[in-house]
């Protein structure tokens, strides 16, 4: 089939209404893998959207793997091999598919809010102790907090 053309990741979001509406305020989604697995049916919806609706073009072949993050939430990685007509051949074609710009806040306020809430990783660690990725830990990357500087130790990089 050839080399993959698109690498795509989908992550389970603990703020999905399907999850939040079932839990009591003191409960955490990570404590209920059965709930996460049921809600993870959104993965099947993504597969149908990619393969049947061809939102990125016609897929010739694909493979995906589902993994669980340290916090217990699922994420999936897809490798897509596109049919020849839909292969991305130059930077301009990538630009049509991928955007690294924030949506216009005045023109698309809902989209802007969603992107800011779900796709922007804010400061974490002691600079923002309420960041969800660092609750109960120094940092989301298990680095030692040195004020505003993150310094890996030998333990962090696997050396003793």
WOLIN-V289920 format. One line per field, one symbol per residue. ss: DSSP state (A for helix, B for strand, O for the rest). phi: phi as a letter, one per 20 degrees, with the letter a starting at -180 (. if undefined). psi: psi as a letter, one per 40 degrees, with the letter a starting at -180 (. if undefined). A space follows every 50 residues. Layout:
ss=???
phi=???
psi=???
//
This chain:
ss=OOOOOBBBBBBOOOOOAAAAOOOOOOOOAAAOAAAAAAAOOAAAAAAAAA AOOOOOOOBBBBBBBBBBOOOOOBBBBBBBBBOAAAOOOOAAAAAAAOOO OOOOOOOOAAAAAAAAAAOOOOOOAAAOOOOAAAOOOOOOOOOBBBOOBB BOOOOOOOOO
phi=.nffdcdcccdfdfegggeffeefgeedgfecffffffffggffffgfff eeelfdoeeebbbbcdcdfgenefbcdddddefgfdfedbgfffffedcd dffffeecfffgfffffdcdeefcnffbfefgfdgncfbfdleeecmedd cfdgffdndd
psi=daiidhhhhhhhheehddddediideihddegdddddddeeddddddddd ddefdeihhdiiiiihihideeiiiihihhhiiddeiheidddddddhhf iiihdddgdddddddddeehhiiaaedgeehdeeheidieefihhfbehh hiidddeei.
//
